[in-house]
Amino acid sequence: MKKKILFIEDDLILQKTLGRKLKTENFEVIFASNGEDGLKLAQKEQPDLILLDLILPRLGGVELLRELRKDEKTKDILVIVLTNVSRETKKIQEILELGAKGYLVKSDYSLDEIVEKIKELMWEKKYTIEGARKELKEFFSKKKNVQSTLFLDFQTAGNKKILNEIKSVLEEILKILEE
């Protein structure tokens, strides 16, 4: 399943160029060219990651990040700030305190390096408890009858021991998902 990235950037040339690169790397990319539209899209689309410029029309990047963190639906979305705003220590500290996972100055990174940073962050999230929980929920939401399907497959094969082990693992997973 493709990971969804929301790219909130008012430079349409960068949007198009980096967007194309991300699509070739098998990401689904959606765009917003101002902060208000970006916030609405984040709430509606629930992307896996947001690439966020700081200087945006209608709602600045820092304000948008604050709003994301207040909303239960968007508070855990990964955010990478991709901006030309200087490396002002106070600004970076504020952004990191608001939960951004990265701060990249556009002129310091190639498109390939930005994509690599995104992949690293996605990989890290996937292998945390919350990441694993999200992956499992997505998997099981598509396979409503996964238990019965697995049981039928193993019963047909006549392997009761493996079937019982799978059943206990699935029961543990379902308990975790209910938390």
N, C-alpha and C positions, 0 to 999 in steps of 0.2 A: 504494500500500500504506500502510495506517495505521501511524503510529508509536505504539509502545507505551510508556505511562508507568506506572510503579509509584509510587503515592502512599502513603507510609508516614506516617500521621498518626493520633493517638489521638482527636482531636476529630471525632466522627462527623458533626456538622453541617457543618463545613468540608470534610470528605471528600466528602460528598454534594453540596454546593454547587459547589465547585471541580471535582469530578469531572464533574458535569453540564455545566458550562461547557466543559471540555476535550473532552467528547464532541461537543458542538455544533461544536467547531472541528476535528472529524474525527480526534481522537486515540482510540486504544484505551486505556482506563484500568483498571488493576487496583489493588486496595487491600489494605493491611495496617494493623492498628491497634496493632501492637506491633513492637518491633525484631526479635525472633526470627522471627516470621512474615514480616516484611519481607525478612530475609536469605534465608530459604528460597525465597520467591517470586522474589527477584532471581536466585538461582542456577538456579531451574527455568525461569523465563519469559524471562530475558535481555532485559529491557526496553531501550528506546533511551535512556530517561531515568528517573531516580529523583528525586522530590520528597520531601525528607527533613526531618522534624521532629527536633529534638535531644532534647527531653524525651519519652521514650517508655517505656512499661512493658516489662519483661523484658530489654531490651537498648537502651541509650541510642544516640542518633544518631551520636555521635562513635565509639563502639565499633563500631557497625554499619559505618560508613565505613571504619574500619581493616580490618575483616574483608573487606569488598568488595575492597579494594586488595590483599589477600594472595592472593586467589583468581584464578587465571589466567582463569577464565570471566567474572568480574565486574569485573576491575580497570580496564577501559576504559569502563565504563558512565558516562554523563554523570550528574552529581549536582548538584542545586540544593538548598541548605538553605533551608527555609521554616519560620521559627520565630518565637517571641516572646522568645527569649533575647536579652538586651541586646546592644548593639554593642560588647561587650568586645573590645578589639583583640587580645589574646592568644588568645582563643577563635577569633576569625575567622581569624587567622593560621594556627592549628593546622589548622582545617578546610580552608583553601585549600592548605596544604602536603600534606594528604591527598588533594588532587585535586578537591575540589568546585569547580565552575565558577561558582557564584554563592552569595551569602548574602543572603537577603531576610528582613527583619523583617515579619511578617504585617501588622501594623497600619500599615505605611508604604505598602502597595500595594493597589490594587483588584484584583478578579479579572481584569479586562481587562489590567491591567499585568503581572500574573503570567503570563498566557497569552502576552503579547507577549515577555516575557523567555524563556519556553520556546521559542517559535518562533525567536527570534534565535539561541539556543544550538543548536537543531537545524540551522538553516541553516548556521551556522559549521562544525559538525561534518561536515555533508554535503559541504562544499567543501574539506575537507582531504584529504590523500592517503589517510589511513586511512579516512575517511568514504567516499571514492570507491571504495576497495578493497572495503569492506563492501557498498556499493550494487551493485557489479559482481558480487560473489559471490552476493548474493541474486538478482540478475537471471539469472545464468547457471545457478544451481542449479535454477531453474524451467524453463529452456529447455535441456534436455540436448543437444538436437540443433540448437542455434542455428546452428552453422557450416553444417551441411548444408542447413538450411532457407534460410538466406540465399543460399547458393551456388545452390540450385535456382531461387530467385526470380530471381536475376540472370542465370543461364544461360538461363533461359527468355526473359528480356528481351534476351539476346544481347549483354550489355555486359561483356566480358571484362576490360577495363581497370579498371573500378570493382570488379569481382569480385576481382581480384588485390590492389587497394588494401585492400579490406575484409579479405581473408584475412590480409594482413600486419599490419593493426591488431589483428585478433582473436588472432593468434599472440602479439603483444606483450602483449595483455591477459592471455592465458592464462599467460604467463611470470610476469607480476606476481602473478597470483592464486596461483601455485604457491610464491611466496616465503614 
